[in-house]
Amino acid sequence: MAPVPLAAAGALAGAAYLNARFSLAHDLLFFRILGSSLFSLFRAQRADKINAFYVLEQQALDKTTGGKPFILFEGRSFTYAETYETVLRYGAWLRERHGVRERDVVALDYQNSETFVFFWFALWAVGAKPAFINHHLQGAALTHCLRESTAKLAVVDPRVAESVTEEVRRELSGMRFVVFTPEVEAEAREQEPVRYPDAVRSEGEPTDMAILIYTSGTTGMPKPAVVSWAKGYMAANISAKGTDAGQTDVIYTCMPLYHSAASCLAVCSALFIGATAAVGRRFSTKTFWKEVRDTNATVIQYVGETCRYLTVAPPETDPVTGENLDKKHCVRAAMGNGLRPDVWDRFKERFGIDTIYEIYAATEGAAGLWNVSRNSFGKGAIGRFGLLSGALSSLRSAIVRVDNETELPWRDPKSGLCQRVITGEAGEFIVRLPADDIKKGFQGYYGNASATNSKIMRDVFRKGDAWFRSGDVLQWDGDGRVYFNDRIGDTFRWKSENVSTAEVAQVLGLHPAVQEANVYGVQLPNHDGRAGCVAIVLDTPHANAQVLASLAAHAREKLPRYAVPLFLRLLREVGMQNTGTNKQQKQALRQQSVDPSNVRDDALFWLKEGTYVPFGQTDWNALEEGAVKL
C-alpha cells in the first residue's frame, strides 16, 4: 500500500491532469454562475421582490454591510445605509414633487457620480424604470434617444445641461426637464425618506424591463435595449463569481455608467455581494491608476481599448522618491471585454495583474461568455468551456457558416437550413430562443419591433425554431476556447478574399512602434471590393521612412498578401475614433475613404515598392482616372 503522502500527491496530480484536460474549473465556475443566478431569481420572484432595490435594502439594513462603503467617488464615501436613505429621499421627491409612478420611464442624463447611482435606485424604489442617456449626446441624437425612451421626465446633470438646448426642448415639448442644480438637490435632500409599499415595486416576470440602455449607435442612431431583471442578476453573478469577489473587495470602474458594462457588471456585482464600487467620473490615463491606488481597488474594469491606452501611457513615478508606480496597487484581477491578444501580456506584465477575466456580452445580447485566465493558455480568448459546460452551451448556442456575399448565415440550397461550422472554423455566433415566446430569451429594443425582429432568425436548424443573431464572428477551438474573429460588416473582401479587420489590427499592434491600429476597408475608384486601410497611432508624431519601411515589412511577413493594408492614415493620438466606452468606430473612417479632400488633418500613405510613402491629391486623381491598378 502506498504511503499517504505519495497517495495524496498522486491524487493531486491526477486532479490537476483532469482539470487541465477537461477544464473542470471552468465547468465549476459555469455552474456556480448559472446556479446562483437562477436560485436568486427564483427566490426573489417567489417573494415578488425581483426589483434589485430589495438587494440594496437588504445590504443597508444588515449590520454587517450597512455601515461599510457602497460607493466611493472623488474622495467621498457613501455607505450602504447612507445610500439607502438618500435613495428613499430622492424616490419620495420624484413621486411627490414630479408625479413619477410605477412603470413610468424617466430619462437620466448624467455623468458618472454618486448622484447617478442615487437616482437610478430611487427610480427603482418607486417602481419606475430609468433610461440611461449617453451624456455626450447633443442635438438630433439626444432628441432621438429621449423621444425613443417615451419618458415624460428627464433628470439632467448640471455639468451637461447645456446640451439640453431650446431646440431640444422644443422638439420634445411634452417632456419636462429637471436640471439637478445644488438648489434643487437641497430640496430633494429635505424630502422625508419614504419607503413605499412593496406593491409599487411588484414585477410580473424576471424578463420584465429593469433599465433602458442604448446601443452605441456606430451604425445609425442609438437604439434603446431592454435590460431585464434576469439579465441584471446574471451580470452581477458573472462579475462577482468570475473574479471570486467578496465583501472585502473594491471594484473600480471609470467606464460610463450609462453603459451596461459599468452599471450591471461593476456596480451591480458589488451590490449583490456587499462589496464596494469605486467609481471614476471618466477614463483618463492620467487619473486611472491614481484613483485605483486611492480607493485600494482590488478589481478593475476595462472596456475596448482601455488596457492598450494604459499600456502605451508613460509610467507614473513617485514625485519624491522617483519610484515607478506601475505595480504599486492592490489589484489582483482585471475584468472587462475587448482586451486584444496583442496587448494582453504587455498589460499583465507591466502592471503586475495576476488574473484577466474577459467577458463577452452585449447589452441586448441573449447570452454571454467568459474566460478566467492566469496563464498563456487562455490568452486572447473571450470565452472558455470545460467538457460539461461546453456540451450544455452547444445545446443553447451555435456558430454557423456565413455567406460571404450577403453577410448572412449561409443556408443550404436544398433544405434552406443553416450549418454549424467545424471546430476551429469561424462563423456567426447565434443563441437559441424560445420559439413560441421570444421575449423569454430576448427582450429586444424598446418600442422598435423592426429592429428587434432583425436580430431574430427562424428555421435555422429545423422548421419553426428561433435564434438570436449576435452579428459577431467567433471561433471555438478544440480546447474549449472561444475567440473573437470580427464583427459582421467589418470584415471586407479584397482580391476575392475575406479580410478580418480584427486579425490585421492584432498583427499590426505587435509592431513596437504601434500604439493603436484601427483597420477597415475603403472603396476605391475603378476597383472592386474594398482595400485595406489602417488609422494608426505611432510612438512618434511624425512617421519617418525607417518606421514606415519596418511597418510594411512586418505586415508583409505576418499577414497574407491580400490582407496587408494598402493605405495608412496617421492619427495624432490614441482614442480619437472611439466611443465613450473606448470602442473603435469605423463608419466615419470608411465614409471618408482615402480621398485627401476628406482627410484634411491626417497624413495619408500608401504601399509602394515595399514601403509606405505619402499619398496625396495627385495620387487620388490617378485612381479616379483609372491610371493606377492596385
Secondary structure, 3 states (H helix, E strand, C coil): CCCHHHHHHHHHHHHHHHHHHHCHHHHHHHHHHHHHHHHHHHHHHHCCCCCCHHHHHHHHHCCCCCCCEEEEECCEEEEHHHHHHHHHHHHHHHHHHHCCCCCCEEEEECCCCHHHHHHHHHHHHCCCEEEEECCCCCHHHHHHHHHHHCCCEEEECHHHHHHCCHHHHHHCCCCEEEECCHHHHHHHHCCCCCCCCHHHHCCCCCCCEEEEEECCCCCCCCCEEEEEHHHHHHHHHHHHHHCCCCCCCEEEECCCCCCHHHHHHHHHHHHHHCCEEEECCCCCCCCHHHHHHHCCCCEEEEECCHHHHHHHCCCCECCCCCCECCCCCCCCEEEEECCCHHHHHHHHHHHCCCEEEEEECCCCCCCCEEEEECCHHHCCCCEECCHHHHHHHHHHEEEECEECCCCEECCCCCCCCCCECCCCCEEEEEEEECCCCHHHCCCCECCCHHHHHCCEEECCCCCCCEEEEEEEEEEECCCCEEEEEEECCCCEEECCEEECHHHHHHHHHCCCCEEEEEEEEECCCCCCCCEEEEEEEECCCCCCHHHHHHHHHHHHHHCCHHHCCCEEEECCCCCCCECCCCCECCHHHHHHCCCCCCCCCCEEEEEECCEEEECCHHHHHHHHCCCCCC
